[in-house]
Amino acid sequence: MKRLIFVTIIIFLFISFGVIYSPSKTLYQMVDTYVCEEELGMAELTAKAQVNRKELLTVSYCTCEGVAVGRWSGKADLKCDPPKDIVYACSCIGKNHY
């Protein structure tokens, strides 16, 4: 009987430790970036490639939407040439660890 209680307590402690520890390892972060592309699907792929291993180690997905010129004109390093002349604001979700 004592052994059963001891094993139950040990299992409970391992499960508790896993529940407490695991959320801290799976925290996601979001990174915003601007990209130039001609269509939405390519903008999402470009944004994912742009932030992968620079701001985030692993990128789950990126969502993009087209923006007006006034919203991004402050970024001097963003020059769009045809046919990739539509500016997309993208938000990427990922992790800083594996």
Contacts in CASP RR format, 6 or more apart in sequence:
PFRMAT RR
TARGET T0000
AUTHOR 0000-0000-0000
METHOD contacts of the structure
MODEL  1
MKRLIFVTIIIFLFISFGVIYSPSKTLYQMVDTYVCEEELGMAELTAKAQ
VNRKELLTVSYCTCEGVAVGRWSGKADLKCDPPKDIVYACSCIGKNHY
25 97 0 8 1.000
26 95 0 8 1.000
27 95 0 8 1.000
28 60 0 8 1.000
28 93 0 8 1.000
28 94 0 8 1.000
28 95 0 8 1.000
29 56 0 8 1.000
29 93 0 8 1.000
29 94 0 8 1.000
29 95 0 8 1.000
29 96 0 8 1.000
30 91 0 8 1.000
30 92 0 8 1.000
30 93 0 8 1.000
30 94 0 8 1.000
31 51 0 8 1.000
31 55 0 8 1.000
31 56 0 8 1.000
31 91 0 8 1.000
31 92 0 8 1.000
31 94 0 8 1.000
32 89 0 8 1.000
32 90 0 8 1.000
32 91 0 8 1.000
32 92 0 8 1.000
33 47 0 8 1.000
33 50 0 8 1.000
33 51 0 8 1.000
33 89 0 8 1.000
33 90 0 8 1.000
33 92 0 8 1.000
34 67 0 8 1.000
34 72 0 8 1.000
34 75 0 8 1.000
34 78 0 8 1.000
34 87 0 8 1.000
34 88 0 8 1.000
34 89 0 8 1.000
34 90 0 8 1.000
35 43 0 8 1.000
35 46 0 8 1.000
35 47 0 8 1.000
35 50 0 8 1.000
35 64 0 8 1.000
35 87 0 8 1.000
35 88 0 8 1.000
35 90 0 8 1.000
36 78 0 8 1.000
36 79 0 8 1.000
36 80 0 8 1.000
36 81 0 8 1.000
36 84 0 8 1.000
36 85 0 8 1.000
36 86 0 8 1.000
36 87 0 8 1.000
36 88 0 8 1.000
37 43 0 8 1.000
37 46 0 8 1.000
37 84 0 8 1.000
37 86 0 8 1.000
37 88 0 8 1.000
38 83 0 8 1.000
38 84 0 8 1.000
38 85 0 8 1.000
38 86 0 8 1.000
39 86 0 8 1.000
40 64 0 8 1.000
40 65 0 8 1.000
40 66 0 8 1.000
40 88 0 8 1.000
41 64 0 8 1.000
43 64 0 8 1.000
43 66 0 8 1.000
43 86 0 8 1.000
43 88 0 8 1.000
43 90 0 8 1.000
44 61 0 8 1.000
44 62 0 8 1.000
44 63 0 8 1.000
44 64 0 8 1.000
44 90 0 8 1.000
45 62 0 8 1.000
47 62 0 8 1.000
47 64 0 8 1.000
47 88 0 8 1.000
47 90 0 8 1.000
47 92 0 8 1.000
48 59 0 8 1.000
48 61 0 8 1.000
48 62 0 8 1.000
48 92 0 8 1.000
51 59 0 8 1.000
51 62 0 8 1.000
51 92 0 8 1.000
52 58 0 8 1.000
52 59 0 8 1.000
55 92 0 8 1.000
56 92 0 8 1.000
56 94 0 8 1.000
56 95 0 8 1.000
56 96 0 8 1.000
57 95 0 8 1.000
57 96 0 8 1.000
57 97 0 8 1.000
57 98 0 8 1.000
58 94 0 8 1.000
58 95 0 8 1.000
58 98 0 8 1.000
59 92 0 8 1.000
59 93 0 8 1.000
59 94 0 8 1.000
60 92 0 8 1.000
60 93 0 8 1.000
60 94 0 8 1.000
60 95 0 8 1.000
61 92 0 8 1.000
61 93 0 8 1.000
62 90 0 8 1.000
62 91 0 8 1.000
62 92 0 8 1.000
62 93 0 8 1.000
63 90 0 8 1.000
63 91 0 8 1.000
64 88 0 8 1.000
64 89 0 8 1.000
64 90 0 8 1.000
64 91 0 8 1.000
65 88 0 8 1.000
65 89 0 8 1.000
66 86 0 8 1.000
66 87 0 8 1.000
66 88 0 8 1.000
66 89 0 8 1.000
67 87 0 8 1.000
67 88 0 8 1.000
67 89 0 8 1.000
69 87 0 8 1.000
71 89 0 8 1.000
72 78 0 8 1.000
72 87 0 8 1.000
72 89 0 8 1.000
78 87 0 8 1.000
80 86 0 8 1.000
80 87 0 8 1.000
END
